[in-house]
Amino acid sequence: MQAGSRDVQVGVEKTTESGAALSQIIMVAEEVGGLIMCIATAATEQASATEEVTRNVTQISSLAKESSDAAEQAATSCRDLASLALDLRSAVSQFKVNTLDTAAPWLAPKHSPRPSAVLGGKASIKPRSYAAASSR
């Protein structure tokens, strides 16, 4: 009988130990669950931050493309303007002005006679001849 009592007592002790072990397992499982929730929350926050960074990088890329396009357009406009300036220089170079008095009478010195008096009322601006232009 004593052996049976001892076996019962050993069984009770083992059951008590098992209950304590299960309590610890439950407590650790709850801690792990809390950690998993923290990780999930952090992952959600990181995903949100990543999406914001992606939007910002996309916007920066778009602005860089617009800036590049504008710079290209400005360069094209500069080339066109330079070409027009050369065309204008070429067109203006075909004209010969006899004197400052006849080309721009308002710039003539005050002591000289008016160009209209000198030229009989006619100012003369003549196109250069191509032969004279090519001899330069």
SULPEBEL-V20937 format. One record per pair of residues at least 6 apart in sequence whose ideal C-beta (glycine too) atoms are under 7 Angstrom apart, sorted by the first residue. I is the first residue (numbers start at 1). J is the second residue. D is the distance in whole Angstrom. If there is no record, write none. Layout:
I&J&D + I&J&D
//
This chain:
93&133&7 + 94&127&5 + 94&128&5 + 94&133&7 + 95&125&6 + 95&127&6 + 95&128&6 + 96&126&5 + 96&128&5 + 97&103&4 + 97&125&6 + 98&124&6 + 100&107&6 + 100&108&6 + 101&108&4 + 101&112&6 + 101&115&5 + 102&115&5 + 102&119&6 + 102&123&5 + 102&124&6 + 103&125&6 + 105&114&7 + 105&115&5 + 105&123&7 + 108&115&7 + 115&123&6
//
